């Protein structure tokens, strides 16, 4: 009985960390307004978001119009609306 209780506790903790890690780092939590606002901080010439590709596990792809040209950025976001941008490989 004690062994089963210990196993349930261990499995419960592992399950909790896996689920919480996936939910808080999933890349479908972002809003387009939030992304545009965050992009404009470092890239003030960004005028609008043209396309978003949301990926729950991998980085999401954001296509924006900047100074009349299209640029592609990769976005890693969380449920707490923490945005990290990087340039995507074409």
N, C-alpha and C positions, 0 to 999 in steps of 0.2 A: 504494500500500500504506500509506503514511504517512497519507494523507487518510482512508482507511477506519479505521485504528487510532484516529485522533483522533475521528472520528465515533462509534465504538463507546464510547470513553471518555466523551464528552459525553452520549450516550444513556444509558449506564450510570449516570452521576451523576444525571441527571434522573429516571430511573426509580426509583432508590434513594430520593430525596427525596419523590417522589410516594407511593410505597408506605409508607415510614416515616411520613410525615405522616398518611396515612389510618389506618394501624394504631394509632398512638399517640393520635390524637384521635377515634377511633371511639367512639360513645356506647353501646356494648353491653357494655362491660367492667365495669360497676358491679355490685356485689352489693347485695341488699336490706338486709342487715345493715349494710353499710358506709354506705349512704345514710341509713338510720335513725339510725345513730350520729352522722353528720355533721350531719343536720338537727337533732338534739337539742341540739347545741352552741349554736345561735342561737335555736332554737325549742323550748324544753324541754317544751312542752305536746303535742308530737306523740306520739301513742300507737302508731300502726301505719300501715303502708303498705297502702293498699287496692288500688291498681292501678299497674302500670308499663307504659309504652309505649316500647319501645326503638327508637331511630332511629339508624342507623349514621352518618349524615352530619349531620342536623339535631339539635337538642337533644331529648333524651328527656323524656317527660312522666311525672311522679310524682304520683299522687293520694294524699293522706294524710288521716288523721283527726287533727284538732287541736282539743282542747277540745270534742269532740262535733260538730264541723262538718268538712265536707270542704274541702280546699284543694288547688290544683293548682300544682305547681312545675315549672319547666323545669330540666333537669340537663344540664350539659356535663361529661363525664368523660373520663378517659384510661386507658390500660392501666396507668399508674402509680398509679391510684386517687386522682387529684386531682379533687375534686368542686367544681363551681361551680354554685350555685343562683341562680335568678331567678324572679320571679313570671311566670306565663304569661298571655298575653292570652286572655281567655275567648272 
